[in-house]
């Protein structure tokens, strides 16, 4: 698959570059991973999960039961699912013997009212990832532009559909600012452009005004701007109002994707995910999609979430406070650059002259804490780590163990021993 990265000034010839590492084969039962050079793996090959939150992989790797890990590698709401959503999901299991609504009509109507758009502008799926792949398959664009670093499934969906992928890298050196002229030029050459806002893994929030010229370029070229707002719900009201594109849902050339997975902590139920677009596009996706994409438990949980405004207020207030406190602590935990974030995660850059991220990830994993290596995010590589924002007590534990791990892997001071498991009443436990 061809990857093309445009010059930042948007003029002249593009530079052909090698594609980022893709999924590598795994031994049976180990799950999806990527191959990394270096020691510490089978036969000298290190394997890391392709996405965060792979507790089965972590259990095999570090020798703890999945439930014993403190997981900062996946970015879901640290408050957990709304209690009303869990009650609704349990009650819905009584209908497990019956097929769900093929197109989730009740949830679609209630979600549309919650978003302030018409239900004919929405389609639902088994998480946002399914909708990303379904959208690309249905539209079959010749070329897809991915504004990176970004969620890897944009690229994987394009590859699976046989598209040419053009990566448009934003620079961490200038805080992932948008070189708008060059970006507009790249988007005008593609039939589909993916943009995440707030961005993952950087956490940067872009204003709607910044994206309007990009939307116009995509529209003029007869293409689509696909804005992934999966983390938008964590932003305070003022920031969300200036950034979200949902008020423009139904306009030609615009697709908005989001999910219940992150904001409402329904990852295990796969959301549901949702996509907003024009009536014509939504109709096409419905016609070409599979029925029963949302199971009865996920639909019931989703409907319950929409009525819990108190949960959302608590989420935005607490996650915002915990994020700022965690950012301050991370800057004190080691010589890290911590990028400002607007979602429920923070991006760290390690010193250039120092251990790679994989060494920190491994050291933390041995201590029972999972953090996200950004080795597979195009444009970042080995020097970046993403950590989720969790509850204050958990964040404090992360900071303490990160200090220990950094001392260990950098050789800059004494460190407590890395092994994490010990026997307590016959079972493993976190090191204290």
DOSE-661739 format. One record per residue (C-alpha): x, y, z; residue in one letter. Coordinates in steps of 0.05 Angstrom, whole numbers. Example, Ala and Ser with C-alpha at 12.3 -4.5 7.8 and 13.67 -1.06 7.14 Angstrom:
+--------+--------+--------+---+
!      X !      Y !      Z ! r !
+--------+--------+--------+---+
!    246 !    -90 !    156 ! A !
!    273 !    -21 !    143 ! S !
+--------+--------+--------+---+
END
This chain:
+--------+--------+--------+---+
!      X !      Y !      Z ! r !
+--------+--------+--------+---+
!      0 !      0 !      0 ! X !
!     28 !     68 !    -19 ! X !
!     38 !    122 !     34 ! X !
!     50 !    193 !     14 ! X !
!     69 !    250 !     60 ! X !
!     62 !    320 !     30 ! X !
!    113 !    374 !     42 ! X !
!     91 !    419 !     98 ! X !
!     91 !    479 !     51 ! X !
!     41 !    443 !      6 ! X !
!     80 !    455 !    -58 ! X !
!    127 !    414 !   -101 ! X !
!    132 !    339 !   -105 ! X !
!    109 !    295 !    -50 ! X !
!    158 !    249 !    -14 ! X !
!    146 !    174 !    -18 ! X !
!    158 !    141 !     49 ! X !
!    155 !     71 !     75 ! X !
!     90 !     52 !    110 ! X !
!     88 !     46 !    185 ! X !
!     93 !    -23 !    215 ! X !
!     28 !    -62 !    209 ! X !
!     -1 !   -121 !    245 ! X !
!     48 !   -178 !    251 ! X !
!     30 !   -251 !    259 ! X !
!     21 !   -274 !    331 ! X !
!     25 !   -342 !    363 ! X !
!    -44 !   -372 !    374 ! X !
!    -81 !   -340 !    432 ! X !
!    -36 !   -279 !    440 ! X !
!    -81 !   -230 !    404 ! X !
!    -63 !   -174 !    357 ! X !
!      5 !   -144 !    366 ! X !
!     61 !   -110 !    328 ! X !
!    133 !   -131 !    324 ! X !
!    185 !    -86 !    354 ! X !
!    260 !    -94 !    352 ! X !
!    299 !   -104 !    416 ! X !
!    303 !   -154 !    471 ! X !
!    250 !   -179 !    518 ! X !
!    206 !   -220 !    472 ! X !
!    203 !   -290 !    444 ! X !
!    268 !   -304 !    408 ! X !
!    291 !   -232 !    417 ! X !
!    227 !   -203 !    387 ! X !
!    186 !   -156 !    429 ! X !
!    111 !   -157 !    418 ! X !
!     64 !   -100 !    438 ! X !
!    -12 !    -97 !    431 ! X !
!    -40 !    -60 !    371 ! X !
!    -89 !    -21 !    414 ! X !
!    -93 !     -2 !    487 ! X !
!   -134 !    -41 !    537 ! X !
!   -110 !   -111 !    517 ! X !
!   -113 !   -143 !    586 ! X !
!   -108 !   -214 !    559 ! X !
!    -43 !   -197 !    525 ! X !
!    -18 !   -163 !    588 ! X !
!    -36 !   -223 !    630 ! X !
!      4 !   -269 !    586 ! X !
!     62 !   -221 !    583 ! X !
!     69 !   -202 !    656 ! X !
!     38 !   -260 !    693 ! X !
!    -20 !   -226 !    728 ! X !
!    -95 !   -240 !    721 ! X !
!   -127 !   -189 !    675 ! X !
!   -167 !   -157 !    731 ! X !
!   -104 !   -142 !    771 ! X !
!    -77 !    -90 !    723 ! X !
!    -85 !    -16 !    732 ! X !
!   -100 !      2 !    660 ! X !
!    -77 !     71 !    635 ! X !
!    -70 !     46 !    564 ! X !
!   -143 !     53 !    544 ! X !
!   -180 !    119 !    549 ! X !
!   -249 !    106 !    576 ! X !
!   -287 !    145 !    629 ! X !
!   -253 !    132 !    697 ! X !
!   -320 !    136 !    732 ! X !
!   -342 !     72 !    699 ! X !
!   -409 !     62 !    665 ! X !
!   -470 !     99 !    692 ! X !
!   -505 !     55 !    743 ! X !
!   -571 !     64 !    705 ! X !
!   -537 !     37 !    642 ! X !
!   -513 !    -25 !    678 ! X !
!   -583 !    -37 !    707 ! X !
!   -614 !    -29 !    638 ! X !
!   -563 !    -76 !    606 ! X !
!   -576 !   -130 !    659 ! X !
!   -651 !   -124 !    650 ! X !
!   -643 !   -129 !    574 ! X !
!   -608 !   -196 !    581 ! X !
!   -675 !   -226 !    596 ! X !
!   -688 !   -214 !    521 ! X !
!   -624 !   -250 !    501 ! X !
!   -663 !   -304 !    464 ! X !
!   -696 !   -253 !    418 ! X !
!   -666 !   -214 !    361 ! X !
!   -654 !   -140 !    374 ! X !
!   -685 !    -85 !    332 ! X !
!   -648 !    -94 !    265 ! X !
!   -633 !    -19 !    260 ! X !
!   -640 !      3 !    333 ! X !
!   -697 !     50 !    318 ! X !
!   -713 !     71 !    390 ! X !
!   -641 !     86 !    407 ! X !
!   -632 !    124 !    341 ! X !
!   -692 !    169 !    355 ! X !
!   -670 !    184 !    426 ! X !
!   -598 !    196 !    407 ! X !
!   -619 !    242 !    351 ! X !
!   -662 !    283 !    399 ! X !
!   -603 !    285 !    448 ! X !
!   -557 !    310 !    393 ! X !
!   -609 !    358 !    365 ! X !
!   -610 !    328 !    295 ! X !
!   -659 !    287 !    254 ! X !
!   -659 !    211 !    263 ! X !
!   -652 !    202 !    188 ! X !
!   -583 !    233 !    193 ! X !
!   -558 !    177 !    240 ! X !
!   -535 !    106 !    233 ! X !
!   -511 !     62 !    290 ! X !
!   -460 !      6 !    295 ! X !
!   -422 !    -41 !    340 ! X !
!   -373 !     13 !    362 ! X !
!   -345 !     70 !    320 ! X !
!   -291 !     25 !    290 ! X !
!   -343 !    -17 !    253 ! X !
!   -373 !     47 !    224 ! X !
!   -305 !     72 !    201 ! X !
!   -292 !      8 !    163 ! X !
!   -363 !      6 !    136 ! X !
!   -360 !     78 !    111 ! X !
!   -295 !     67 !     73 ! X !
!   -320 !      1 !     42 ! X !
!   -385 !     33 !     19 ! X !
!   -354 !     95 !    -11 ! X !
!   -291 !     61 !    -40 ! X !
!   -249 !    125 !    -45 ! X !
!   -188 !    122 !    -90 ! X !
!   -146 !    162 !    -40 ! X !
!   -155 !    174 !     34 ! X !
!   -119 !    228 !     73 ! X !
!   -106 !    215 !    147 ! X !
!    -87 !    274 !    190 ! X !
!    -36 !    241 !    236 ! X !
!    -17 !    220 !    288 ! X !
!    -85 !    188 !    292 ! X !
!   -125 !    126 !    310 ! X !
!    -96 !     69 !    269 ! X !
!   -163 !     43 !    245 ! X !
!   -171 !    101 !    196 ! X !
!   -110 !     75 !    158 ! X !
!   -128 !      2 !    167 ! X !
!   -198 !     13 !    140 ! X !
!   -170 !     48 !     79 ! X !
!   -120 !     -7 !     67 ! X !
!   -173 !    -61 !     74 ! X !
!   -214 !    -26 !     20 ! X !
!   -154 !    -21 !    -27 ! X !
!   -146 !     55 !    -21 ! X !
!    -83 !     95 !    -29 ! X !
!    -67 !    128 !     38 ! X !
!    -36 !    196 !     45 ! X !
!    -11 !    212 !    115 ! X !
!    -11 !    286 !    133 ! X !
!     33 !    290 !    194 ! X !
!     25 !    345 !    246 ! X !
!     88 !    364 !    283 ! X !
!     96 !    354 !    359 ! X !
!    148 !    409 !    355 ! X !
!     96 !    463 !    345 ! X !
!     43 !    430 !    388 ! X !
!      7 !    396 !    330 ! X !
!    -15 !    461 !    299 ! X !
!    -52 !    458 !    232 ! X !
!    -13 !    484 !    171 ! X !
!    -80 !    499 !    139 ! X !
!    -59 !    515 !     68 ! X !
!    -20 !    451 !     61 ! X !
!    -75 !    410 !     94 ! X !
!   -128 !    440 !     49 ! X !
!    -85 !    422 !    -11 ! X !
!    -78 !    350 !     13 ! X !
!   -153 !    343 !     26 ! X !
!   -170 !    370 !    -42 ! X !
!   -131 !    312 !    -73 ! X !
!   -170 !    259 !    -34 ! X !
!   -240 !    232 !    -35 ! X !
!   -240 !    223 !     40 ! X !
!   -202 !    257 !     97 ! X !
!   -201 !    233 !    169 ! X !
!   -192 !    282 !    226 ! X !
!   -199 !    267 !    300 ! X !
!   -222 !    323 !    348 ! X !
!   -200 !    324 !    403 ! X !
!   -141 !    289 !    370 ! X !
!   -116 !    222 !    394 ! X !
!    -63 !    213 !    420 ! X !
!    -44 !    287 !    426 ! X !
!   -108 !    310 !    462 ! X !
!   -107 !    376 !    424 ! X !
!   -175 !    408 !    411 ! X !
!   -186 !    445 !    346 ! X !
!   -240 !    498 !    337 ! X !
!   -297 !    489 !    288 ! X !
!   -273 !    552 !    252 ! X !
!   -207 !    518 !    237 ! X !
!   -242 !    460 !    205 ! X !
!   -291 !    498 !    161 ! X !
!   -240 !    513 !    107 ! X !
!   -220 !    440 !    108 ! X !
!   -293 !    420 !    100 ! X !
!   -301 !    468 !     42 ! X !
!   -239 !    438 !      7 ! X !
!   -266 !    367 !     15 ! X !
!   -335 !    388 !     -9 ! X !
!   -306 !    425 !    -70 ! X !
!   -267 !    363 !    -89 ! X !
!   -330 !    320 !    -83 ! X !
!   -302 !    284 !    -23 ! X !
!   -318 !    274 !     51 ! X !
!   -288 !    304 !    114 ! X !
!   -296 !    251 !    168 ! X !
!   -290 !    282 !    238 ! X !
!   -283 !    233 !    295 ! X !
!   -311 !    265 !    358 ! X !
!   -306 !    203 !    402 ! X !
!   -273 !    244 !    458 ! X !
!   -312 !    309 !    449 ! X !
!   -359 !    292 !    507 ! X !
!   -303 !    300 !    558 ! X !
!   -293 !    374 !    540 ! X !
!   -326 !    428 !    582 ! X !
!   -387 !    461 !    553 ! X !
!   -351 !    523 !    527 ! X !
!   -296 !    483 !    492 ! X !
!   -345 !    433 !    464 ! X !
!   -390 !    488 !    436 ! X !
!   -333 !    521 !    398 ! X !
!   -306 !    455 !    370 ! X !
!   -362 !    405 !    355 ! X !
!   -387 !    398 !    284 ! X !
!   -453 !    366 !    304 ! X !
!   -491 !    431 !    289 ! X !
!   -471 !    421 !    216 ! X !
!   -495 !    349 !    213 ! X !
!   -530 !    335 !    147 ! X !
!   -489 !    384 !    107 ! X !
!   -458 !    357 !     43 ! X !
!   -387 !    332 !     50 ! X !
!   -388 !    323 !    126 ! X !
!   -389 !    259 !    166 ! X !
!   -385 !    258 !    243 ! X !
!   -368 !    195 !    280 ! X !
!   -372 !    182 !    355 ! X !
!   -387 !    128 !    405 ! X !
!   -414 !    112 !    475 ! X !
!   -351 !     71 !    487 ! X !
!   -307 !    127 !    514 ! X !
!   -353 !    177 !    548 ! X !
!   -399 !    126 !    580 ! X !
!   -346 !     71 !    591 ! X !
!   -384 !     19 !    550 ! X !
!   -323 !    -10 !    515 ! X !
!   -343 !    -82 !    531 ! X !
!   -411 !    -71 !    500 ! X !
!   -378 !    -37 !    439 ! X !
!   -413 !     29 !    448 ! X !
!   -457 !     33 !    410 ! X !
!   -422 !     76 !    359 ! X !
!   -457 !    127 !    316 ! X !
!   -446 !    163 !    250 ! X !
!   -481 !    227 !    227 ! X !
!   -483 !    247 !    153 ! X !
!   -529 !    268 !     98 ! X !
!   -594 !    230 !     88 ! X !
!   -567 !    200 !     24 ! X !
!   -503 !    175 !     56 ! X !
!   -539 !    147 !    117 ! X !
!   -589 !    113 !     72 ! X !
!   -532 !     81 !     32 ! X !
!   -498 !     57 !     95 ! X !
!   -562 !     28 !    122 ! X !
!   -577 !     -7 !     56 ! X !
!   -508 !    -38 !     51 ! X !
!   -500 !    -53 !    125 ! X !
!   -515 !   -115 !    165 ! X !
!   -577 !   -118 !    209 ! X !
!   -573 !   -128 !    285 ! X !
!   -509 !    -88 !    292 ! X !
!   -528 !    -66 !    363 ! X !
!   -545 !   -120 !    413 ! X !
!   -601 !   -114 !    464 ! X !
!   -556 !    -99 !    523 ! X !
!   -517 !    -45 !    487 ! X !
!   -581 !    -12 !    462 ! X !
!   -613 !    -12 !    530 ! X !
!   -549 !     15 !    563 ! X !
!   -543 !     70 !    510 ! X !
!   -615 !     93 !    520 ! X !
!   -604 !     97 !    595 ! X !
!   -540 !    138 !    586 ! X !
!   -577 !    191 !    548 ! X !
!   -621 !    207 !    608 ! X !
!   -564 !    214 !    658 ! X !
!   -543 !    287 !    654 ! X !
!   -516 !    285 !    725 ! X !
!   -466 !    232 !    704 ! X !
!   -441 !    278 !    648 ! X !
!   -434 !    338 !    693 ! X !
!   -395 !    297 !    743 ! X !
!   -351 !    268 !    688 ! X !
!   -331 !    335 !    658 ! X !
!   -317 !    367 !    725 ! X !
!   -277 !    309 !    755 ! X !
!   -239 !    287 !    693 ! X !
!   -218 !    358 !    679 ! X !
!   -191 !    368 !    750 ! X !
!   -157 !    300 !    751 ! X !
!   -125 !    314 !    682 ! X !
!    -94 !    379 !    705 ! X !
!    -69 !    348 !    769 ! X !
!    -40 !    289 !    732 ! X !
!     -6 !    334 !    681 ! X !
!     30 !    371 !    737 ! X !
!     51 !    306 !    769 ! X !
!     77 !    277 !    704 ! X !
!    122 !    338 !    693 ! X !
!    152 !    325 !    762 ! X !
!    158 !    249 !    753 ! X !
!    213 !    254 !    702 ! X !
!    243 !    296 !    645 ! X !
!    180 !    290 !    604 ! X !
!    145 !    339 !    559 ! X !
!     71 !    335 !    574 ! X !
!     26 !    362 !    519 ! X !
!    -36 !    401 !    539 ! X !
!    -98 !    357 !    532 ! X !
!   -173 !    367 !    528 ! X !
!   -196 !    295 !    533 ! X !
!   -186 !    239 !    583 ! X !
!   -113 !    224 !    566 ! X !
!    -45 !    259 !    562 ! X !
!     12 !    251 !    513 ! X !
!     84 !    249 !    540 ! X !
!    148 !    258 !    501 ! X !
!    210 !    225 !    530 ! X !
!    279 !    258 !    525 ! X !
!    311 !    246 !    457 ! X !
!    374 !    221 !    490 ! X !
!    345 !    168 !    535 ! X !
!    307 !    102 !    539 ! X !
!    254 !     88 !    487 ! X !
!    181 !     85 !    505 ! X !
!    179 !     10 !    500 ! X !
!    227 !      5 !    559 ! X !
!    181 !     48 !    601 ! X !
!    120 !      9 !    579 ! X !
!    153 !    -57 !    597 ! X !
!    178 !    -31 !    664 ! X !
!    108 !     -6 !    682 ! X !
!     76 !    -71 !    658 ! X !
!    120 !   -111 !    705 ! X !
!     94 !    -67 !    761 ! X !
!     22 !    -81 !    743 ! X !
!      8 !    -15 !    707 ! X !
!     -7 !    -10 !    633 ! X !
!     10 !     53 !    593 ! X !
!      4 !     62 !    518 ! X !
!     65 !     62 !    474 ! X !
!     56 !    108 !    414 ! X !
!    104 !     68 !    370 ! X !
!     48 !     53 !    320 ! X !
!     23 !    125 !    314 ! X !
!     50 !    152 !    249 ! X !
!     94 !    213 !    262 ! X !
!    109 !    197 !    335 ! X !
!    149 !    133 !    342 ! X !
!    191 !    107 !    399 ! X !
!    195 !    170 !    442 ! X !
!    121 !    180 !    461 ! X !
!     74 !    150 !    512 ! X !
!      0 !    163 !    523 ! X !
!    -32 !    155 !    592 ! X !
!   -106 !    156 !    608 ! X !
!   -134 !    200 !    662 ! X !
!   -162 !    158 !    719 ! X !
!   -185 !    173 !    790 ! X !
!   -139 !    213 !    834 ! X !
!   -115 !    155 !    877 ! X !
!    -99 !    114 !    815 ! X !
!    -64 !    173 !    783 ! X !
!    -20 !    180 !    844 ! X !
!     -1 !    107 !    839 ! X !
!     17 !    117 !    766 ! X !
!     62 !    175 !    784 ! X !
!     99 !    137 !    838 ! X !
!    112 !     77 !    795 ! X !
!    131 !    119 !    735 ! X !
!    185 !    153 !    777 ! X !
!    211 !     84 !    798 ! X !
!    209 !     58 !    727 ! X !
!    244 !    119 !    698 ! X !
!    300 !    112 !    749 ! X !
!    307 !     39 !    731 ! X !
!    308 !     45 !    655 ! X !
!    349 !    109 !    652 ! X !
!    400 !     87 !    704 ! X !
!    394 !    155 !    738 ! X !
!    381 !    133 !    809 ! X !
!    360 !     77 !    856 ! X !
!    298 !     38 !    838 ! X !
!    256 !    -11 !    874 ! X !
!    256 !    -80 !    843 ! X !
!    213 !    -87 !    781 ! X !
!    179 !   -155 !    791 ! X !
!    105 !   -143 !    805 ! X !
!     76 !   -208 !    829 ! X !
!     77 !   -235 !    899 ! X !
!     35 !   -287 !    934 ! X !
!    -21 !   -263 !    979 ! X !
!    -67 !   -317 !   1005 ! X !
!    -45 !   -360 !    948 ! X !
!    -57 !   -309 !    893 ! X !
!    -18 !   -254 !    857 ! X !
!    -24 !   -182 !    877 ! X !
!      5 !   -114 !    859 ! X !
!     71 !    -96 !    889 ! X !
!     60 !    -47 !    945 ! X !
+--------+--------+--------+---+
END
